Amino acid sequence: MGFIVDDFYWGKGYGTAAICNNLIKYCKNNLDAKIVYARMFSDNIASQKFCSNNKWY
C-alpha cells in the first residue's frame, strides 16, 4: 500500500504529512501492521528530507 507521485509533480505539496499520517494510521488500525516502511526513489531528495524530518512511532 502506498502512493507514487510522478516526478513532474514533485515539490508541489502532494505528498504531505496528512497523506503519510493517514496511510500509517490505516495500516496500523485496519491491517494490524506492526511496522510500516517508507520507500522512495534515490533521486527524490525532498521525500528523503520529509521522511527524515517526520518520525512516526
N, C-alpha and C positions, 0 to 999 in steps of 0.2 A: 504494500500500500504506500502511496506517496504521490508526489506531483513532480512534473518536469515542466520547466518554463523554457521555451526556445530562447537561445542566446540573443535574439533580436530584442526580446523584452527584458533582458537583464538590466538591473539598475533602475527599474521603473516602479518598484514597490509591490510587485505581485506576490513575492514570497515573504510575506510579512510574518511577524511574530504571532499574530492571531491565527493564521493558517497553520503554522507549526504547532502552536499550543493545542488547537482543536484536534489536529491529527494525532498528537501524542495522547491526549485525553481519550479519544476514541479507541486507540489501540489498547490502552490500559483498562478502560471501563468496559468495552464491548468485546474485545478479543482476549482479555486476560493476559496481555503482554507484560512480561517482567522486565524486558529490555527493549528499547527502541533505538535503532541506529540511524544516523544521518549519513547520507552519501551525496556527493556532488562531483561534478567534473573538476579535474585538477586546475583548469584554467579559469574557473569561476571563483575568483578571489573574493568577491562580495559575499557569496554564500559561505565561504570558509570563515570570513570575519564574522558574519552573522551568527554562525553556529558557535564560534569561539566565545563570542560576547554574550550569548544567551544559553545558559546552562539550565537544563530541565532535569530535575532529580525527583 
